[in-house]
Structures are given as structure tokens and as C-alpha cells.
Amino acid sequence: MSQSNPPDKNSLVMEKIKAGDKAALLDLYESNLSMVSNHILKNNGSRDEAKDILHDSLIVLWNNIRKPDFKLTSKPSTYIMAVSKNLWLKKLSKAKRESSKDITTLNVSDHPLSVHQIDVKKAMLALDEIGDTCKQILSKFYFDGFSMKEIASQMNYANADTAKAKKHQCFKRLSEIIKSRYNLADFLG
Amino acid sequence: MKDWTEHIEDYLSGQLSPQDLKAFTKELETNTILKQEVALGKLLIEAIEKTGELDLKNYLKKNTTTATISKSKYYWAFGSAAAILIFGVFMYTSSEKPVPSKVEPKSHFGFEELENKTTEAIIAKTNKKSESKIEQTDQDDSALDSFNYIAQGDNPDYLDEYIPESRMMLSSNTIIPISIAAVAPPPLKESTIIYDYSNSKSRALKKEVFSKNKIASGKDKDYLNAANNEKTKEIKKQEAQKKYTFQVSFYENESDTILLCNSTSEEKVDLEVDNLSPENAVILHYKNTYYLKSGEDFYQIYFNQSSSIESKITDTELIEILKGEPE
């Protein structure tokens, strides 16, 4: 037998995800659903909640995989399971905290995020107005965490500098939209 | 002088050289405009990240449900089940058709006459203000006009404690159950609120009473008024037992938007209440109208209302009433 080791399926999937292949996340979803469901069903959760938690875990993986300090020492399934367990624990303790809250203690100052969240939402709406290319380049950099070099090759820019200039221009456009609509001092409270 | 605003992105993504970073931080201490721009930059990045997250989550949701079905060996079974379900729904809707008179889409709660009356009462009250306080209390001493605080996890004992005695128009005996349900949230910007008035008997009665009232005249009117009073009492009695027993649920989607929904209903209502979370949202029932209280703000719950901004209550007198604070 001259055949060398078969290609490691796990590392192949991880490579794909790292390169920005969202469809590879779906493979991980399929292969981990029953395991995550089992855990969540055993811990007062429902099947739908299990799916939701698995989605969130995959998003965590997507966010982390391109970070320079991210190194997966275990199998992807072990990682997904660990993240899912954590997220579920967080969700349970949040629900517990909220159910013990007393209405008298609730007032506006308890929810400082409220105004901030409105602002974020306004900015999210503005993001829809800067065009698909701009939205894509900003998302690739800030959300996906791709380097400018990677973005340049994915989006067919001559080089990282050109891509960076484009990104800068898009970011500026976005902030101009906000500035044209709101008084910055009021907007940021 | 360097235009630091051009370097905000680099600053925020940690890409400034050590010297520039030092200079930038120093400038930031005194330059308010730069400070604002940095704050805006942070906010924009947050919005970009949040949008990315939402998009990815939507992608996963969309593809994991369909993927499971199409790959499933139970596809055939699913198809049959769907067919049976669709057939069932068809049968159900067909059987509902003979009674279209029950459907009054323009009415908020199935009895506009009553609502108009109470709107007038509010106006009258706000004009009269303090002198009508006691009178109003009497009037409100019915299940129909009661003013209920409804909140997740509240118990009636607690409400009794919380509501000062001077606020007579508050009656705390009914808590509409609110449950947090984990459902696949509808896409952002498309939200629905659905009410079900399960007490259909009571609603039908009310229609009868007020329609007679409208066409009656002379002696008949007196007679009908008396009859109406009887019937109104009957309705009130009924409602004291069952009130508006629809279930209000809070559904939280990814962007912390709260949707008020009901599980079973005929009427579809659109309402999106921004930036509320279950723990700080309270629904008030006053004069046949439902209000949502968030912090110090009140929103009227309308049918077919797509923006909570439009439903925000600005009438200070009404807010005072809703707060139930002694004048």
C-alpha cells in the first residue's frame, strides 16, 4: 500500500471555514447537532434551543478562527461542544437572573444599553445604504476578521493598500451618513 | 498639524505605530471632536459586527432547516405530513367561512363603539382633571375599565404591595401571563403581533348591546337602555372572571427587538418595539387600550403599527394617568 495518510477531514473543514467558506459551517452543524442536542435536552432545554445554541457556537468559531492567537488543539467537535456548553450555561444563568428581578428595581438607568442599542440600530440601517461592495468589505474586515491582503484577493483589488483605501472610503461614507442625520453630540449621548 | 480623524480606523483596530498611538492618545485627551469621532467609529464597528453576525445567523438558520429536510430520509413522511396539515388548514378555514359577520378587521378589540366612548371619557377626564377623580374611580371600578399591570414573573401579591392605595383605578387582580418563548424569530424589520380574543362569547354580547343602543329611540330606547345595563353587567361579570385572557408572549430576536406575539389568533398585527427587553417591558391595560411601558416611556399598542416611534405617547396628561401617580 503506497497510500499515505488519508486527508484529515476535520482539518479540511477548518481550513475551508478559515478561508471564508460558510457552507463548511453547515457540515459542522450536521455532525454536531445530535451531540449538542443531547446535552441541552438533558439540561432543561428544547430542541429549538439546541439548534440556536449550535448556530451561536458556529458563529463563535467563525469569529475566532482567523484570530492570530487561535489555535485548535482539539477536534472541532470538542471545541463546538465546549462553546455550546458555555453558551447554554450563560443563557440559563441569565434567565435565572431575570426571573428573580423585581419590578421596583427596574428603571431607565438599569438599562444604559437602551439608548446605545438604538444608535447601533440606526448605524445598522445606514450600513444598508452604502452599497453592497462597501458593506462587504467592511464586514470582511471587522466581522470576519480577514486581513487586507486576503480581502484584496477575495474582492479582486490590486493589493492590500488599494483594498485598505477602499475600506477607509466606505467607513467614511458610513460615518458621513450618520453625521448628516444626527447631531453627533446628541447621537452619542 | 496632522488630521487625526483620518487615523481613527487604524487607532480602533490597533494598527497605529507606537509613536502615532502615543500622539493620538494625547490628542484625544483635549480634542472633543476627535473624541466624538472615535466614539462614532466604535459604534459603527459595533454595527458592522452585529450586522455580520445577524447575516451569518440568518444564513445558518436558512440552510440548516432546509438542508436537514432535503437530506433526510424522512422526506416522504414530511411531505405527507405537510399535505395533511395543509388539507387540515383548508378544512378549518372553509368551516370558518359561514360566519364572516364576526370579523371586524377595523376594530381594535371587536367593539369600536365602546372604544370611542372610552376615548371620549379620556378626553373628558383630561379636561376635567382633578374634580373627576372620584367619579372616575367609580366608573373604573369594573373589569372592563380596569387598569392592569402585566409583567413577566409578577405575582399579584407583589402588585398589591407596590400600588399605593390612592391609585384606586389600578386593579391588580389580573395578570396576563407573559412567557419568554424560544422561537425562530422573524427577520429584522418584519415583526408581527397577534392577538387572540378567546372570550368570543363576551365579545359577541357586546356587539349586540351596542348595536341595539345605536338604533333605538323613544320608549324603546329606555327599555333597551335598561336591557343594555343588564347585559353590560353580565358582560362585566363575565369579564371579571375571564377578562382578556389572551396570552402575551415576548419574543426576543437577535437585535434585542421585542415582539409581542400570541400563539393562536385570527388577526395579524404588526408591532415592533425597539430596544426593549422582557425585564423592562410592562404592558398596561387602560380603557380598552394596551400600552407598553419601557422605562419612563409609554407606547400605545396599535394594530398594523410598524414603528414604535409613531406609537410613542407624548400626551403628558395621559402619561400621568398611565403612571397612575397621584396628582
HADDOCK unambig.tbl for C-alpha pairs under 7 A between the chains (distance, minus, plus):
assign (segid A and resid 26 and name CA) (segid B and resid 64 and name CA) 6.66 0.50 0.50
assign (segid A and resid 49 and name CA) (segid B and resid 182 and name CA) 6.57 0.50 0.50
assign (segid A and resid 55 and name CA) (segid B and resid 57 and name CA) 6.59 0.50 0.50
assign (segid A and resid 55 and name CA) (segid B and resid 60 and name CA) 6.59 0.50 0.50
assign (segid A and resid 98 and name CA) (segid B and resid 279 and name CA) 6.52 0.50 0.50
assign (segid A and resid 99 and name CA) (segid B and resid 153 and name CA) 6.24 0.50 0.50
assign (segid A and resid 106 and name CA) (segid B and resid 280 and name CA) 6.43 0.50 0.50
assign (segid A and resid 107 and name CA) (segid B and resid 295 and name CA) 5.39 0.50 0.50
assign (segid A and resid 108 and name CA) (segid B and resid 295 and name CA) 4.77 0.50 0.50
assign (segid A and resid 108 and name CA) (segid B and resid 296 and name CA) 6.99 0.50 0.50
assign (segid A and resid 114 and name CA) (segid B and resid 275 and name CA) 5.77 0.50 0.50
assign (segid A and resid 117 and name CA) (segid B and resid 275 and name CA) 6.45 0.50 0.50
assign (segid A and resid 118 and name CA) (segid B and resid 275 and name CA) 6.53 0.50 0.50
assign (segid A and resid 120 and name CA) (segid B and resid 43 and name CA) 6.25 0.50 0.50
assign (segid A and resid 120 and name CA) (segid B and resid 46 and name CA) 6.98 0.50 0.50
assign (segid A and resid 120 and name CA) (segid B and resid 47 and name CA) 5.31 0.50 0.50
assign (segid A and resid 121 and name CA) (segid B and resid 47 and name CA) 7.00 0.50 0.50
assign (segid A and resid 123 and name CA) (segid B and resid 44 and name CA) 6.16 0.50 0.50
assign (segid A and resid 123 and name CA) (segid B and resid 47 and name CA) 5.86 0.50 0.50
assign (segid A and resid 124 and name CA) (segid B and resid 47 and name CA) 5.14 0.50 0.50
assign (segid A and resid 124 and name CA) (segid B and resid 48 and name CA) 6.85 0.50 0.50
assign (segid A and resid 124 and name CA) (segid B and resid 51 and name CA) 6.56 0.50 0.50
assign (segid A and resid 138 and name CA) (segid B and resid 48 and name CA) 6.95 0.50 0.50
assign (segid A and resid 139 and name CA) (segid B and resid 48 and name CA) 5.99 0.50 0.50
assign (segid A and resid 139 and name CA) (segid B and resid 49 and name CA) 6.85 0.50 0.50
assign (segid A and resid 139 and name CA) (segid B and resid 52 and name CA) 5.99 0.50 0.50
assign (segid A and resid 142 and name CA) (segid B and resid 45 and name CA) 6.69 0.50 0.50
assign (segid A and resid 142 and name CA) (segid B and resid 48 and name CA) 6.81 0.50 0.50
assign (segid A and resid 142 and name CA) (segid B and resid 49 and name CA) 6.20 0.50 0.50
assign (segid A and resid 143 and name CA) (segid B and resid 48 and name CA) 6.76 0.50 0.50
assign (segid A and resid 143 and name CA) (segid B and resid 49 and name CA) 4.70 0.50 0.50
assign (segid A and resid 143 and name CA) (segid B and resid 52 and name CA) 5.74 0.50 0.50
assign (segid A and resid 184 and name CA) (segid B and resid 36 and name CA) 6.96 0.50 0.50
